[in-house]
Structures are given as C-alpha cells and as structure tokens.
Amino acid sequence: MDVQERLLINRLIIGVSNNKENDLEYLFNITKNQLYALAKEYVDDSIIINEILSQGYLEIYRKSRSFDPHENDGFDWMCEIVKELSLKFQKKCLKKHAI
C-alpha cells in the first residue's frame, strides 16, 4: 500500500468519525481484501473471517473518534483491530476444540 492510499485511509477514518455517510463504505471497499487476508492468517474458516470483519468494521466505526492520524497510520490501526479480533476468535476456537 503506497503513501497516497494510506493518507486516503486516514482521511476516510476521520470522515467516519464525523459521520460522513459514504466514508465507511468506501473505507470497507478499499481495505476489505487486505483485512480478509490478515484475518485468514489466524483463522481458516471463511464464515468466521467474515464475522471478524463485521465486528472489525463496527469497532473501527466506534473507535474512529479516538483515531489520531498524527500518532497512527490508519491502515496499521485497522490491521491491529482485526488482528486482535482474529486472535480472540482463534483462542475461542482452540478452547472449544480442547474440551
């Protein structure tokens, strides 16, 4: 991902925090494939991956007001959210199969 794309993502996250109607959808459309691939590194079930992404974008929306583009890269910030959710699902699946 190049610098221009990363700057666009930062602007879109800020737009989401300001309730700009189309920014979350646009953000989803330009990041969904990369975030899907990230979640797939931790979970191998496409249904669970889609659930992770649904929760991830909801969390991105909820946390967008706390996003600071001067302190964080938006794409890395989003990846961290999806990674944390993926690890939670992975851990939950391991516990379920250990029983």
NUVOLUM-758903 format. One record per atom (N, C-alpha, C, O, CB): residue number from 1; atom name; y, x, z. Coordinates in pm, whole numbers, plus 50000, padded with zeros to 5 digits. Glycine has a CB too. Example, Ala and Ser with C-alpha at 12.3 -4.5 7.8 and 13.67 -1.06 7.14 Angstrom:
 rofi zakol    py    px    pz
    1     N 49431 51319 50780
    1    CA 49550 51230 50780
    1     C 49670 51320 50780
    1     O 49668 51424 50846
    1    CB 49553 51131 50905
    2     N 49775 51285 50708
    2    CA 49894 51367 50714
    2     C 50003 51290 50787
    2     O 50114 51341 50804
    2    CB 49940 51408 50572
//
This chain:
 rofi zakol    py    px    pz
    1     N 49883 50085 50000
    1    CA 50000 50000 50000
    1     C 50123 50090 50000
    1     O 50135 50181 50082
    1    CB 49999 49903 50123
    2     N 50214 50064 49908
    2    CA 50331 50152 49897
    2     C 50445 50106 49990
    2     O 50436 50001 50055
    2    CB 50381 50156 49751
    3     N 50548 50186 49994
    3    CA 50660 50162 50085
    3     C 50728 50028 50056
    3     O 50763 49955 50149
    3    CB 50763 50275 50075
    4     N 50746 49995 49929
    4    CA 50812 49869 49894
    4     C 50733 49748 49942
    4     O 50790 49650 49990
    4    CB 50832 49861 49742
    5     N 50600 49756 49929
    5    CA 50515 49646 49977
    5     C 50524 49633 50129
    5     O 50528 49522 50182
    5    CB 50369 49668 49934
    6     N 50527 49746 50197
    6    CA 50537 49745 50343
    6     C 50671 49687 50389
    6     O 50677 49612 50486
    6    CB 50519 49886 50399
    7     N 50778 49722 50319
    7    CA 50910 49666 50352
    7     C 50912 49516 50327
    7     O 50972 49441 50405
    7    CB 51020 49735 50269
    8     N 50848 49471 50219
    8    CA 50839 49329 50191
    8     C 50765 49257 50303
    8     O 50807 49150 50347
    8    CB 50768 49305 50056
    9     N 50654 49315 50349
    9    CA 50578 49255 50459
    9     C 50664 49245 50584
    9     O 50662 49143 50653
    9    CB 50450 49336 50487
   10     N 50739 49349 50614
   10    CA 50829 49345 50730
   10     C 50929 49229 50716
   10     O 50952 49154 50811
   10    CB 50906 49479 50745
   11     N 50988 49215 50597
   11    CA 51085 49107 50575
   11     C 51019 48970 50587
   11     O 51078 48876 50640
   11    CB 51150 49120 50436
   12     N 50897 48959 50539
   12    CA 50826 48830 50548
   12     C 50794 48794 50693
   12     O 50807 48678 50732
   12    CB 50698 48835 50466
   13     N 50753 48893 50771
   13    CA 50725 48865 50913
   13     C 50852 48817 50983
   13     O 50849 48723 51062
   13    CB 50670 48992 50984
   14     N 50964 48882 50953
   14    CA 51092 48838 51009
   14     C 51124 48696 50961
   14     O 51174 48614 51038
   14    CB 51206 48936 50971
   15     N 51097 48668 50834
   15    CA 51117 48533 50782
   15     C 51030 48431 50853
   15     O 51075 48320 50882
   15    CB 51088 48530 50634
   16     N 50905 48468 50881
   16    CA 50816 48379 50956
   16     C 50875 48350 51093
   16     O 50873 48236 51140
   16    CB 50674 48441 50970
   17     N 50929 48453 51158
   17    CA 50987 48434 51291
   17     C 51110 48342 51287
   17     O 51145 48281 51387
   17    CB 51025 48569 51352
   18     N 51173 48334 51171
   18    CA 51290 48247 51153
   18     C 51253 48114 51088
   18     O 51340 48041 51039
   18    CB 51396 48317 51069
   19     N 51124 48084 51087
   19    CA 51071 47958 51033
   19     C 51103 47934 50886
   19     O 51123 47819 50845
   19    CB 51124 47843 51114
   20     N 51110 48040 50808
   20    CA 51127 48022 50664
   20     C 50995 47968 50607
   20     O 50890 48030 50624
   20    CB 51168 48157 50593
   21     N 51002 47855 50542
   21    CA 50885 47776 50506
   21     C 50779 47851 50427
   21     O 50661 47842 50461
   21    CB 50928 47660 50428
   22     N 50816 47923 50326
   22    CA 50716 47983 50237
   22     C 50674 48124 50275
   22     O 50582 48179 50215
   22    CB 50770 47985 50099
   23     N 50738 48183 50375
   23    CA 50711 48324 50405
   23     C 50570 48348 50460
   23     O 50508 48448 50426
   23    CB 50812 48374 50503
   24     N 50520 48259 50544
   24    CA 50384 48278 50597
   24     C 50281 48265 50485
   24     O 50186 48342 50479
   24    CB 50355 48175 50708
   25     N 50300 48169 50397
   25    CA 50208 48153 50284
   25     C 50211 48275 50193
   25     O 50106 48323 50149
   25    CB 50243 48026 50204
   26     N 50331 48325 50165
   26    CA 50344 48443 50079
   26     C 50283 48564 50149
   26     O 50214 48644 50085
   26    CB 50493 48470 50045
   27     N 50309 48578 50277
   27    CA 50250 48687 50356
   27     C 50098 48681 50349
   27     O 50032 48784 50330
   27    CB 50298 48681 50503
   28     N 50043 48563 50366
   28    CA 49899 48543 50356
   28     C 49848 48586 50218
   28     O 49750 48660 50209
   28    CB 49863 48395 50383
   29     N 49914 48541 50114
   29    CA 49867 48570 49978
   29     C 49868 48719 49944
   29     O 49783 48765 49868
   29    CB 49953 48496 49879
   30     N 49961 48794 49999
   30    CA 49967 48936 49963
   30     C 49888 49026 50059
   30     O 49872 49145 50032
   30    CB 50111 48982 49959
   31     N 49839 48971 50171
   31    CA 49767 49055 50267
   31     C 49623 49011 50293
   31     O 49547 49085 50355
   31    CB 49840 49057 50397
   32     N 49584 48893 50246
   32    CA 49454 48836 50283
   32     C 49337 48925 50242
   32     O 49241 48938 50318
   32    CB 49438 48700 50221
   33     N 49342 48986 50125
   33    CA 49229 49068 50080
   33     C 49211 49193 50165
   33     O 49099 49230 50200
   33    CB 49248 49108 49934
   34     N 49322 49258 50199
   34    CA 49313 49378 50282
   34     C 49266 49344 50423
   34     O 49185 49416 50481
   34    CB 49449 49449 50287
   35     N 49318 49234 50479
   35    CA 49278 49196 50614
   35     C 49134 49146 50617
   35     O 49064 49165 50716
   35    CB 49372 49089 50669
   36     N 49088 49082 50510
   36    CA 48948 49041 50500
   36     C 48859 49165 50502
   36     O 48759 49170 50574
   36    CB 48923 48958 50370
   37     N 48896 49265 50422
   37    CA 48818 49390 50417
   37     C 48815 49458 50553
   37     O 48713 49514 50593
   37    CB 48876 49486 50311
   38     N 48926 49455 50624
   38    CA 48931 49514 50758
   38     C 48835 49441 50852
   38     O 48757 49505 50922
   38    CB 49074 49509 50814
   39     N 48841 49310 50854
   39    CA 48752 49232 50942
   39     C 48606 49255 50905
   39     O 48520 49255 50993
   39    CB 48786 49082 50934
   40     N 48579 49273 50778
   40    CA 48442 49295 50731
   40     C 48384 49427 50783
   40     O 48262 49443 50789
   40    CB 48438 49294 50578
   41     N 48469 49520 50820
   41    CA 48420 49645 50880
   41     C 48356 49622 51016
   41     O 48276 49703 51062
   41    CB 48536 49745 50893
   42     N 48390 49511 51080
   42    CA 48341 49481 51215
   42     C 48241 49365 51219
   42     O 48154 49360 51305
   42    CB 48457 49450 51305
   43     N 48255 49272 51125
   43    CA 48173 49151 51124
   43     C 48123 49130 50981
   43     O 48199 49146 50886
   43    CB 48254 49025 51174
   44     N 47997 49096 50967
   44    CA 47939 49085 50834
   44     C 47918 48942 50787
   44     O 47858 48920 50681
   44    CB 47808 49157 50830
   45     N 47965 48845 50860
   45    CA 47947 48704 50827
   45     C 48077 48649 50772
   45     O 48179 48649 50841
   45    CB 47901 48622 50952
   46     N 48075 48601 50647
   46    CA 48199 48555 50582
   46     C 48262 48435 50653
   46     O 48384 48420 50653
   46    CB 48171 48520 50436
   47     N 48180 48350 50712
   47    CA 48234 48235 50785
   47     C 48312 48283 50907
   47     O 48421 48234 50936
   47    CB 48121 48138 50828
   48     N 48255 48379 50979
   48    CA 48323 48434 51096
   48     C 48448 48512 51053
   48     O 48551 48504 51120
   48    CB 48228 48526 51176
   49     N 48439 48585 50944
   49    CA 48556 48659 50895
   49     C 48670 48562 50863
   49     O 48786 48588 50897
   49    CB 48519 48743 50769
   50     N 48638 48452 50799
   50    CA 48742 48353 50769
   50     C 48801 48293 50897
   50     O 48920 48264 50902
   50    CB 48686 48240 50680
   51     N 48719 48275 50999
   51    CA 48768 48227 51129
   51     C 48860 48332 51191
   51     O 48965 48299 51247
   51    CB 48650 48196 51224
   52     N 48821 48458 51182
   52    CA 48905 48568 51233
   52     C 49041 48566 51163
   52     O 49145 48579 51228
   52    CB 48835 48705 51213
   53     N 49039 48551 51031
   53    CA 49166 48550 50957
   53     C 49250 48428 50993
   53     O 49372 48439 51006
   53    CB 49140 48552 50807
   54     N 49187 48314 51010
   54    CA 49262 48194 51051
   54     C 49330 48217 51185
   54     O 49449 48189 51201
   54    CB 49169 48071 51060
   55     N 49255 48269 51280
   55    CA 49313 48298 51411
   55     C 49416 48409 51401
   55     O 49518 48407 51470
   55    CB 49203 48336 51511
   56     N 49388 48506 51316
   56    CA 49481 48618 51299
   56     C 49616 48575 51247
   56     O 49719 48616 51301
   56    CB 49423 48720 51205
   57     N 49618 48492 51143
   57    CA 49746 48446 51089
   57     C 49818 48353 51186
   57     O 49941 48351 51190
   57    CB 49724 48375 50956
   58     N 49743 48278 51263
   58    CA 49806 48195 51367
   58     C 49872 48285 51472
   58     O 49983 48258 51517
   58    CB 49700 48101 51433
   59     N 49802 48391 51510
   59    CA 49858 48484 51608
   59     C 49977 48560 51550
   59     O 50075 48586 51620
   59    CB 49750 48583 51655
   60     N 49970 48595 51424
   60    CA 50083 48661 51357
   60     C 50205 48569 51361
   60     O 50316 48613 51390
   60    CB 50047 48698 51208
   61     N 50182 48441 51333
   61    CA 50291 48343 51341
   61     C 50348 48338 51482
   61     O 50469 48345 51502
   61    CB 50241 48203 51298
   62     N 50260 48325 51580
   62    CA 50304 48311 51719
   62     C 50377 48435 51769
   62     O 50472 48424 51846
   62    CB 50186 48282 51808
   63     N 50333 48552 51728
   63    CA 50392 48678 51776
   63     C 50505 48729 51688
   63     O 50565 48832 51719
   63    CB 50285 48783 51787
   64     N 50534 48660 51579
   64    CA 50632 48712 51483
   64     C 50769 48734 51545
   64     O 50842 48825 51503
   64    CB 50644 48618 51366
   65     N 50806 48653 51643
   65    CA 50938 48671 51707
   65     C 50948 48802 51786
   65     O 51057 48854 51807
   65    CB 50966 48554 51801
   66     N 50834 48853 51830
   66    CA 50835 48978 51906
   66     C 50821 49101 51815
   66     O 50829 49215 51863
   66    CB 50723 48978 52009
   67     N 50800 49080 51686
   67    CA 50785 49191 51592
   67     C 50920 49261 51573
   67     O 51022 49196 51549
   67    CB 50730 49142 51456
   68     N 50918 49394 51583
   68    CA 51039 49473 51563
   68     C 51013 49573 51451
   68     O 50937 49668 51470
   68    CB 51082 49546 51695
   69     N 51074 49553 51334
   69    CA 51048 49643 51221
   69     C 51098 49786 51244
   69     O 51062 49876 51168
   69    CB 51111 49588 51097
   70     N 51180 49806 51346
   70    CA 51227 49941 51377
   70     C 51125 50017 51461
   70     O 51128 50140 51468
   70    CB 51361 49934 51451
   71     N 51035 49943 51524
   71    CA 50933 50006 51608
   71     C 50794 50002 51545
   71     O 50709 50085 51578
   71    CB 50929 49938 51742
   72     N 50769 49907 51455
   72    CA 50637 49888 51398
   72     C 50643 49869 51248
   72     O 50741 49818 51194
   72    CB 50569 49769 51462
   73     N 50537 49911 51182
   73    CA 50515 49877 51042
   73     C 50443 49743 51042
   73     O 50340 49728 51108
   73    CB 50432 49988 50966
   74     N 50496 49645 50970
   74    CA 50441 49510 50972
   74     C 50295 49502 50934
   74     O 50217 49430 50997
   74    CB 50519 49424 50882
   75     N 50257 49575 50830
   75    CA 50117 49569 50787
   75     C 50026 49629 50893
   75     O 49920 49573 50923
   75    CB 50099 49643 50653
   76     N 50064 49742 50951
   76    CA 49984 49802 51058
   76     C 49976 49708 51178
   76     O 49870 49697 51241
   76    CB 50043 49938 51101
   77     N 50085 49642 51209
   77    CA 50089 49545 51319
   77     C 49992 49431 51293
   77     O 49918 49391 51383
   77    CB 50233 49490 51337
   78     N 49991 49379 51171
   78    CA 49897 49273 51135
   78     C 49753 49322 51142
   78     O 49665 49251 51189
   78    CB 49928 49220 50995
   79     N 49730 49443 51094
   79    CA 49595 49501 51098
   79     C 49545 49512 51242
   79     O 49429 49486 51270
   79    CB 49593 49639 51030
   80     N 49632 49551 51331
   80    CA 49593 49564 51472
   80     C 49552 49428 51529
   80     O 49456 49420 51605
   80    CB 49709 49624 51554
   81     N 49624 49324 51495
   81    CA 49589 49189 51541
   81     C 49451 49149 51490
   81     O 49368 49100 51566
   81    CB 49696 49086 51494
   82     N 49426 49171 51361
   82    CA 49297 49134 51301
   82     C 49185 49222 51357
   82     O 49074 49174 51380
   82    CB 49303 49145 51147
   83     N 49214 49348 51378
   83    CA 49113 49438 51435
   83     C 49073 49392 51575
   83     O 48954 49387 51606
   83    CB 49166 49583 51439
   84     N 49171 49359 51659
   84    CA 49141 49314 51795
   84     C 49057 49187 51793
   84     O 48962 49175 51870
   84    CB 49271 49289 51872
   85     N 49091 49092 51707
   85    CA 49013 48969 51696
   85     C 48872 48999 51645
   85     O 48775 48939 51692
   85    CB 49083 48869 51603
   86     N 48860 49089 51549
   86    CA 48729 49126 51496
   86     C 48641 49187 51604
   86     O 48522 49156 51614
   86    CB 48744 49223 51378
   87     N 48699 49273 51684
   87    CA 48624 49335 51793
   87     C 48579 49232 51896
   87     O 48469 49242 51950
   87    CB 48707 49444 51860
   88     N 48664 49132 51923
   88    CA 48627 49025 52016
   88     C 48509 48945 51962
   88     O 48415 48915 52035
   88    CB 48747 48932 52042
   89     N 48515 48911 51834
   89    CA 48405 48836 51773
   89     C 48277 48920 51769
   89     O 48168 48870 51795
   89    CB 48442 48790 51630
   90     N 48293 49047 51737
   90    CA 48178 49138 51734
   90     C 48112 49145 51871
   90     O 47989 49137 51883
   90    CB 48221 49279 51687
   91     N 48192 49160 51972
   91    CA 48141 49168 52110
   91     C 48072 49037 52149
   91     O 47966 49038 52211
   91    CB 48256 49200 52208
   92     N 48134 48925 52111
   92    CA 48077 48793 52141
   92     C 47941 48777 52072
   92     O 47847 48724 52132
   92    CB 48174 48680 52096
   93     N 47930 48823 51949
   93    CA 47804 48813 51874
   93     C 47698 48902 51936
   93     O 47582 48863 51944
   93    CB 47826 48852 51726
   94     N 47736 49021 51980
   94    CA 47639 49112 52043
   94     C 47586 49053 52172
   94     O 47466 49063 52201
   94    CB 47704 49249 52071
   95     N 47674 48992 52251
   95    CA 47631 48928 52377
   95     C 47536 48813 52346
   95     O 47435 48795 52415
   95    CB 47753 48877 52458
   96     N 47567 48736 52244
   96    CA 47486 48619 52208
   96     C 47345 48662 52166
   96     O 47247 48597 52202
   96    CB 47554 48540 52093
   97     N 47335 48771 52092
   97    CA 47204 48818 52045
   97     C 47129 48897 52152
   97     O 47007 48915 52140
   97    CB 47222 48906 51921
   98     N 47197 48942 52253
   98    CA 47133 49017 52361
   98     C 47060 48924 52459
   98     O 46973 48968 52534
   98    CB 47236 49100 52436
   99     N 47097 48798 52457
   99    CA 47038 48702 52552
   99     C 46898 48665 52510
   99     O 46833 48585 52578
   99    CB 47124 48577 52563
//
